[in-house]
Amino acid sequence: MKLLMLIPYLAPVYGGTAHVVPELAAALAQQGVDVDVVTTVAAGDKVLSVPLSGWQSQAGYRVRYCPCWHRGDFVWSSALLLWLARHGQDYDLVHSHTLFAPMLAIAHGICRWQRLPYLMTPHGMLEPWALGHKAWKKTFYMSWVERPALAKAGAIQVLSQREADQVAALGLSTRVAIVPNGVTLPPDVSPAIFDDAFPLIGDRTRLLYLGRIDPKKGLDQLITAFAALYRDRPQVHLILAGPDALGYRDALQRQARTLGCGTAITFTGMLSGDRKWAALRAADLFVYPSYSEGFSLAILEAMAAGLPCVITTGCNFPEAAIAQAVVTVEPEQTALTSGLRHLLSDRAAAQALGDRAREFVQNHYTWQHRAQSLVQVYQSLLD
């Protein structure tokens, strides 16, 4: 099976989807799928420094980077579309990632012109929070562009039952396949790698958030919750690790200073590779306060590392709550404070929660499991 994946960007600054696609491509390659990924050099307000000619070999798959024009999340690449028009018929199937990307809308049209089946993954872009951002533009675009593309897709991969319900609300007859993200099991990395990079944190009790510094992530509620916690437990320290493409960090720092906890919060910037895994090893608790998620890879990584996790209902992971593998609360200050305080007050319960989290992810959410499920979906579109 020759599979082509299309995504507007792979730069880490764009968050979860840009991390998921390479992991998924590598896992599919291990299942015997011949995978190519075509994307652009967009990287926030910069561009990736990568070759623009030929294929770049990765972990069992190939990537081709195309030049583009981009501003914020908007990415346009005529080069990508021209390449697809010339080479799309070399593939059996196309899998596109994310919505509200006009370039991909044209790509879907090219697929239909070439009678090339395609599958779409919204990656949380049908969440009410996402649809509410620039709502009038998205309402128009959904009606006239995205909904017809979804209706003509061979299938729609969603990451959760809630996302499946959101697709159902569109009234489409397109097949929907629920295949959540997977996770790479953590390497044996020393927490000292993180400690050496951020020595001022010291031996405090560490609460870790790993993700984009973005208003939809509920970090305003987390800082208010942390301030209440800090008044009772001055030994706690909050680590906010992730890229700040929108410049939201300044507002959060002002909020923290106003609440009297500014010196107890560290913004690390984006962490990747061994430093990311070291941060997870060095943390005592993991917290993800998001208002709205498709399916968070960071939560899976924290669970795989055996961290006790406090997440919100906006994270769309009821399966983990049912398995008693996470603490799930509403995305508001009082609930977050209560959830964090409970785990800090009962270390035995926190340890048991982390152990259940690790086992739950290892049994159900490795990339091997996810890739096997997607191969079945792909094959059904070709039969």
C-alpha positions as CSV (number, residue, x, y, z in Angstrom):
1,M,0.0,0.0,0.0
2,K,1.4,3.4,-1.0
3,L,0.1,6.1,1.3
4,L,0.5,9.9,0.9
5,M,0.1,12.1,4.0
6,L,-0.6,15.8,3.5
7,I,-0.2,18.3,6.3
8,P,0.3,22.1,6.0
9,Y,3.2,22.1,8.5
10,L,5.5,19.9,10.5
11,A,7.2,22.5,12.6
12,P,6.9,21.8,16.4
13,V,5.7,25.3,17.0
14,Y,2.3,24.3,15.7
15,G,1.8,21.8,18.5
16,G,0.3,18.4,18.7
17,T,-0.6,17.6,15.1
18,A,2.9,18.4,13.9
19,H,4.2,15.9,16.5
20,V,1.6,13.2,15.8
21,V,2.1,12.9,12.0
22,P,5.8,11.8,12.1
23,E,5.1,9.3,14.9
24,L,2.1,7.9,13.0
25,A,4.1,7.7,9.7
26,A,6.9,5.8,11.4
27,A,4.4,3.4,13.1
28,L,2.6,2.8,9.8
29,A,6.0,2.1,8.1
30,Q,6.6,-0.6,10.7
31,Q,3.3,-2.2,9.7
32,G,4.6,-2.5,6.1
33,V,2.9,0.6,4.6
34,D,4.9,2.6,2.1
35,V,4.5,6.2,3.6
36,D,5.4,9.5,2.1
37,V,4.6,12.8,3.9
38,V,4.4,16.1,1.9
39,T,4.3,19.4,3.8
40,T,5.7,22.9,3.8
41,V,8.5,24.8,5.5
42,A,6.1,27.0,7.5
43,A,7.3,27.5,11.1
44,G,5.3,30.2,12.8
45,D,6.9,33.5,11.9
46,K,9.9,31.6,10.5
47,V,10.6,28.9,8.0
48,L,12.3,25.5,8.5
49,S,15.9,25.2,7.3
50,V,15.5,22.1,5.3
51,P,16.2,21.1,1.7
52,L,13.5,22.0,-0.8
53,S,14.4,19.4,-3.4
54,G,13.9,15.7,-3.2
55,W,12.9,13.5,-0.3
56,Q,14.2,13.5,3.2
57,S,14.5,10.0,4.7
58,Q,13.1,9.6,8.2
59,A,12.3,6.6,10.4
60,G,11.1,4.3,7.7
61,Y,9.2,6.9,5.7
62,R,10.0,10.0,3.5
63,V,9.2,13.7,3.8
64,R,9.1,16.3,1.0
65,Y,9.2,20.0,2.1
66,C,7.6,22.6,-0.3
67,P,8.1,26.4,-0.3
68,C,5.1,28.3,0.9
69,W,3.6,31.7,1.9
70,H,2.3,31.7,5.5
71,R,1.1,34.0,8.2
72,G,0.1,32.5,11.6
73,D,-1.7,29.3,10.9
74,F,-2.5,30.1,7.3
75,V,-0.3,28.3,4.9
76,W,-0.4,28.3,1.1
77,S,1.9,26.3,-1.2
78,S,1.3,26.3,-4.9
79,A,4.4,24.1,-5.2
80,L,2.7,21.4,-3.0
81,L,-0.5,21.5,-5.1
82,L,1.4,21.3,-8.4
83,W,3.4,18.4,-7.1
84,L,0.2,16.6,-6.0
85,A,-1.4,17.2,-9.4
86,R,1.7,15.6,-11.1
87,H,2.3,12.7,-8.6
88,G,-0.9,12.0,-6.8
89,Q,-1.7,9.0,-9.0
90,D,1.5,7.3,-7.8
91,Y,-0.3,6.5,-4.6
92,D,-3.2,4.3,-3.5
93,L,-4.6,6.6,-0.8
94,V,-4.2,10.1,0.6
95,H,-4.5,10.9,4.4
96,S,-4.8,14.7,5.1
97,H,-4.4,16.2,8.5
98,T,-6.3,19.2,10.1
99,L,-9.1,21.4,8.8
100,F,-9.6,25.0,7.7
101,A,-6.6,25.0,5.4
102,P,-7.6,26.3,2.0
103,M,-4.5,24.6,0.5
104,L,-5.9,21.2,1.6
105,A,-9.3,22.0,0.2
106,I,-7.7,22.3,-3.3
107,A,-5.7,19.2,-2.6
108,H,-8.9,17.3,-1.9
109,G,-10.3,18.5,-5.2
110,I,-7.2,17.2,-7.0
111,C,-7.7,13.8,-5.3
112,R,-11.3,13.7,-6.5
113,W,-10.2,14.7,-10.1
114,Q,-7.7,11.9,-10.0
115,R,-10.2,9.4,-8.5
116,L,-7.8,9.0,-5.6
117,P,-9.5,8.1,-2.3
118,Y,-8.7,10.3,0.6
119,L,-9.2,10.2,4.4
120,M,-9.4,13.3,6.6
121,T,-8.5,13.8,10.3
122,P,-9.8,17.0,11.9
123,H,-7.5,16.8,14.9
124,G,-9.9,18.6,17.2
125,M,-10.8,21.4,14.8
126,L,-14.5,20.7,15.2
127,E,-14.4,21.4,18.9
128,P,-16.7,24.3,20.0
129,W,-13.7,26.3,21.2
130,A,-11.9,25.9,17.8
131,L,-15.1,26.8,15.8
132,G,-15.7,29.8,18.1
133,H,-12.3,31.3,17.1
134,K,-13.0,33.6,14.1
135,A,-16.5,32.1,14.1
136,W,-18.1,33.9,11.2
137,K,-15.2,33.0,8.8
138,K,-15.3,29.3,9.9
139,T,-19.1,29.1,9.6
140,F,-18.8,30.3,6.0
141,Y,-15.8,28.1,5.2
142,M,-17.4,25.0,6.9
143,S,-20.6,25.4,4.8
144,W,-19.0,26.0,1.4
145,V,-15.6,24.3,1.6
146,E,-14.9,21.9,4.5
147,R,-18.3,20.2,4.8
148,P,-18.4,19.2,1.1
149,A,-14.8,17.9,1.4
150,L,-15.7,15.8,4.4
151,A,-18.9,14.6,2.7
152,K,-16.8,13.3,-0.3
153,A,-14.0,11.8,1.7
154,G,-13.6,8.0,1.8
155,A,-13.6,8.2,5.6
156,I,-13.0,10.6,8.5
157,Q,-10.7,9.5,11.3
158,V,-11.6,11.0,14.6
159,L,-9.7,10.8,17.9
160,S,-12.5,10.4,20.4
161,Q,-16.2,9.6,20.7
162,R,-16.9,13.3,21.3
163,E,-15.2,14.2,18.0
164,A,-17.3,11.4,16.3
165,D,-20.4,13.1,17.8
166,Q,-19.3,16.5,16.3
167,V,-18.9,14.9,12.9
168,A,-22.3,13.3,13.2
169,A,-23.8,16.7,14.0
170,L,-22.8,17.7,10.4
171,G,-25.3,15.2,9.0
172,L,-22.8,13.5,6.8
173,S,-23.0,9.9,5.5
174,T,-19.2,9.6,5.4
175,R,-17.8,6.7,7.3
176,V,-16.3,7.7,10.7
177,A,-13.5,5.7,12.3
178,I,-12.5,6.4,15.9
179,V,-8.7,5.9,16.1
180,P,-7.1,7.9,18.9
181,N,-3.5,9.0,18.9
182,G,-0.8,6.7,20.2
183,V,2.4,7.4,22.1
184,T,6.0,6.4,22.0
185,L,7.0,4.7,25.2
186,P,9.5,6.9,27.1
187,P,13.3,6.2,26.8
188,D,15.4,5.7,29.9
189,V,16.4,9.4,30.3
190,S,17.9,10.9,33.5
191,P,16.0,13.8,35.1
192,A,19.3,15.4,35.6
193,I,19.2,16.5,32.0
194,F,16.3,18.8,32.9
195,D,17.7,19.8,36.3
196,D,21.0,20.9,34.8
197,A,19.1,23.1,32.3
198,F,16.9,24.7,34.9
199,P,18.9,24.6,38.2
200,L,17.0,27.4,39.9
201,I,13.9,25.2,40.3
202,G,15.9,23.2,42.9
203,D,14.2,20.4,44.9
204,R,10.7,21.9,44.9
205,T,7.6,19.8,44.2
206,R,7.1,20.1,40.5
207,L,3.9,20.5,38.6
208,L,4.4,20.2,34.9
209,Y,2.4,21.4,31.9
210,L,3.7,20.4,28.5
211,G,2.0,22.0,25.5
212,R,1.6,25.2,23.6
213,I,1.3,28.5,25.5
214,D,-2.1,29.3,24.0
215,P,-5.4,30.8,25.4
216,K,-7.3,27.6,24.6
217,K,-5.1,25.5,26.9
218,G,-6.7,27.0,30.1
219,L,-3.4,28.3,31.5
220,D,-5.1,31.3,33.0
221,Q,-7.2,29.0,35.1
222,L,-4.2,26.9,36.0
223,I,-2.2,29.9,37.2
224,T,-5.1,31.1,39.4
225,A,-5.4,27.5,40.7
226,F,-1.7,27.3,41.3
227,A,-1.7,30.6,43.2
228,A,-4.3,29.2,45.7
229,L,-2.1,26.1,46.1
230,Y,1.1,28.1,46.5
231,R,-0.3,30.0,49.4
232,D,-0.7,26.8,51.4
233,R,2.3,25.0,49.9
234,P,5.2,27.4,49.2
235,Q,7.4,24.5,48.2
236,V,5.5,23.8,44.9
237,H,6.7,25.0,41.6
238,L,4.8,25.2,38.3
239,I,6.7,24.4,35.0
240,L,5.0,25.6,31.8
241,A,6.9,24.0,28.9
242,G,6.0,24.8,25.4
243,P,6.3,27.2,22.4
244,D,4.7,30.6,22.7
245,A,3.9,31.4,19.0
246,L,1.1,33.9,20.0
247,G,3.0,35.9,22.6
248,Y,0.6,34.8,25.3
249,R,3.4,34.2,27.9
250,D,3.6,37.9,28.8
251,A,-0.1,38.0,29.9
252,L,0.3,34.9,32.0
253,Q,3.5,36.3,33.6
254,R,1.6,39.5,34.5
255,Q,-1.3,37.4,36.0
256,A,1.2,35.3,38.0
257,R,2.9,38.4,39.4
258,T,-0.4,39.9,40.3
259,L,-1.4,36.8,42.2
260,G,1.9,36.6,44.0
261,C,3.2,33.4,42.5
262,G,5.4,34.7,39.7
263,T,8.7,33.5,41.2
264,A,7.2,30.0,41.6
265,I,6.6,29.6,37.8
266,T,9.1,28.7,35.2
267,F,8.5,29.1,31.4
268,T,11.0,26.8,29.7
269,G,10.1,27.3,26.1
270,M,9.6,24.3,23.9
271,L,11.2,21.0,25.1
272,S,11.9,18.2,22.8
273,G,13.9,14.9,22.7
274,D,15.7,13.9,25.8
275,R,15.0,17.2,27.5
276,K,11.3,16.7,27.2
277,W,11.4,13.2,28.6
278,A,13.8,14.4,31.3
279,A,11.2,17.0,32.3
280,L,8.6,14.3,32.6
281,R,11.0,12.2,34.7
282,A,11.7,15.2,37.0
283,A,8.1,16.2,37.6
284,D,6.0,15.1,40.5
285,L,2.6,15.8,38.9
286,F,1.3,16.5,35.4
287,V,-1.5,18.9,34.7
288,Y,-3.4,19.7,31.5
289,P,-6.1,22.4,32.0
290,S,-7.3,22.7,28.4
291,Y,-10.7,24.1,27.5
292,S,-10.7,22.1,24.3
293,E,-8.6,19.3,22.8
294,G,-8.9,16.8,20.0
295,F,-6.7,14.2,21.8
296,S,-3.6,15.3,23.6
297,L,-0.3,13.6,22.8
298,A,1.3,15.3,25.8
299,I,-1.2,13.6,28.2
300,L,-0.4,10.2,26.7
301,E,3.4,10.9,27.1
302,A,2.9,11.9,30.8
303,M,0.9,8.8,31.5
304,A,3.5,6.7,29.7
305,A,6.1,8.2,32.0
306,G,4.1,7.1,35.0
307,L,3.1,10.6,36.2
308,P,-0.1,11.2,38.1
309,C,-2.2,13.4,35.9
310,V,-4.9,16.0,36.5
311,I,-6.7,16.8,33.2
312,T,-9.9,18.5,32.3
313,T,-13.1,17.4,30.7
314,G,-12.1,19.5,27.7
315,C,-9.3,17.0,27.1
316,N,-11.8,14.5,25.8
317,F,-10.3,11.5,27.5
318,P,-13.2,9.8,29.5
319,E,-11.7,6.4,28.9
320,A,-8.7,7.2,31.1
321,A,-11.0,8.5,33.8
322,I,-13.2,5.4,33.7
323,A,-10.0,3.3,34.0
324,Q,-9.0,5.4,37.1
325,A,-5.8,6.3,35.3
326,V,-6.2,10.1,35.6
327,V,-8.0,12.7,37.7
328,T,-10.5,14.6,35.5
329,V,-11.9,17.9,36.6
330,E,-13.8,20.8,35.0
331,P,-11.5,23.5,33.4
332,E,-11.9,26.1,36.1
333,Q,-9.8,27.3,39.0
334,T,-11.6,25.7,42.0
335,A,-11.7,22.2,40.4
336,L,-8.1,22.4,39.3
337,T,-6.9,23.4,42.8
338,S,-8.9,20.6,44.4
339,G,-7.6,17.9,42.0
340,L,-3.9,19.0,42.5
341,R,-4.3,19.4,46.2
342,H,-5.7,15.9,46.6
343,L,-2.8,14.3,44.8
344,L,-0.2,16.4,46.7
345,S,-1.8,15.5,50.0
346,D,-1.8,11.7,49.3
347,R,1.4,10.6,47.7
348,A,0.5,6.9,47.9
349,A,-2.7,7.6,45.9
350,A,-0.7,9.7,43.4
351,Q,1.9,6.9,43.0
352,A,-0.9,4.4,42.4
353,L,-2.6,6.7,39.9
354,G,0.7,7.1,38.0
355,D,1.2,3.3,37.9
356,R,-2.3,2.8,36.5
357,A,-1.7,5.5,33.9
358,R,1.5,3.8,32.7
359,E,-0.2,0.4,32.4
360,F,-3.3,1.8,30.7
361,V,-1.2,3.5,28.0
362,Q,1.1,0.6,27.5
363,N,-1.9,-1.8,27.0
364,H,-4.1,0.4,24.8
365,Y,-2.3,3.5,23.3
366,T,1.0,2.6,21.8
367,W,1.5,3.6,18.2
368,Q,1.6,0.0,17.2
369,H,-2.0,-0.4,18.3
370,R,-3.1,2.8,16.6
371,A,-1.2,2.0,13.3
372,Q,-2.8,-1.5,13.1
373,S,-6.3,0.1,13.5
374,L,-5.6,2.7,10.8
375,V,-4.2,0.1,8.3
376,Q,-7.6,-1.7,8.6
377,V,-9.4,1.6,7.8
378,Y,-7.1,2.3,4.8
379,Q,-7.6,-1.3,3.5
380,S,-11.4,-0.9,3.7
381,L,-11.2,2.1,1.4
382,L,-9.2,0.2,-1.2
383,D,-11.3,-3.0,-1.1
